[in-house]
Amino acid sequence: MNDQRPVAPPELPPETPQTQRRLARRVTLINGIAVLFFLGLAAVWLAADALLLVFACILCAVLLYKLSEIAHRRLHLSRKLALTLVVLLLIAIVGLGGWAMAPQISEQSTRLAKEIPAAVERLQSAVEQHPLLKRIAAELPAPEQIVKQMGSLVPNAGLFFGGLLGAIGNVVIILFVGIYFAATPQLYTTGFIRLIPQTKRTRAREVQQELGHTLASWLMGKSASMLIVGIATSIGLSLLGVPLALILGIIAGLLDFIPYLGPIMAGVPAVLLALSISPELALYTVLLFVGIQLVEGYLLQPLIEAKAVDMPPALVIVMQLIFGTLFGFAGVALATPLAATLLVLVRMLYIEDVLGDRSARRSGSG
């Protein structure tokens, strides 16, 4: 008769104190990462305006540093002297241009705030004559709401002040902080690198340099595009006979910073003013904006993306919707550079480092 005694399971080796300490460190590390993640989300949510303002300061610093680098290389000046020259030239251009056109800009801005509601009223009266268009007229906002909605287009990211004073305060903060960042970038970048473990600092510097190159190239191209769009719009509207061409061109140039949505926002008041004169003029105005955007989309934008980062249009629009919902108009305005930053981080830190797919490296990047 066979003896079928149950076989005892093999005894597990007792955990050593070193193993227990290692397990405790891992649990503590995971808990710490989770806590930091949720604290980071809370900080982003509660301090969204401040973080967006800091990112705008970084963009200003990147642009100033890139311009000073060009002056340093071409004029053989020191870095600080080149930065001083760039800042003085920008102040002179903006100051002299503002002083020369201030009366006209002020007059046209006041007229625009009055003409847009009147144009909406005329449009509502015209469509009321067509039964099929009455529903459209009912959906249009009241004329007194137009000025309020146009005012909401101004980024309301003021941390200490509101309205016009807040916008001016933001510009001053962005300019001065951007100058300080651009004057001594190594001080801030080196301080950030020191927060990273030594084994990862070389890679962190590569990511940092790629981010700076991407944002600088995008900003340089976008600045040139904004200038061209603003001038072309002003000249085109003047030739067509649309009133307030100067202020409409300035609005078109500024809103061109926001791809896809910006040109639509800039074209609405111009088309409304043209429609108040004649439907034919409104049609020509629409064709003008479409033509300018076609030239920008097929000529200027490829040049920008060739030196910066190729961002799919659907991704840009989705990012604008997400950031606009979370952070308002300031989120919409900064959605594209934020998307470019996220694309570089995902490509370098996840696709290349985690997945090991180096084929995702952008051609020409070092």
Buried (B, 14 or more C-beta within 10 A) or exposed (E): EEEEEEEEEEEEEEEEEEEEEEEEEEEEEEEEEEEEEEEEEEEEEEEBBEBBBBBBBBBBBBBBBBBBBEBBEEEEBEBEEBBBBBBEEBEEEEEEEEEEBEEEBEEBBEBBEEBBBBBBBBBBEBBEEEEEBEEEBEEBEEBEEBBEEBEEBBBBBBEEEEEEEBBEBBEEBBBEBBBBBBBEBEEEBEEEBEEBEEEEBEBBBBBBEBBBBBBBBBBBBBBEBBEBBBEBBBEBBBEBEBBBBBBBBBBBBBBBBBBBBBBEBBBEBBBBBBBBBEEEBBEBBBEBBEEBBEBBBEEBBEEBBEBBBEBEEEBBBEBBBBBBEEBBBBBBBBBBBBBBBEBBEEBBEEBBBEEEEEEEBBEEBE
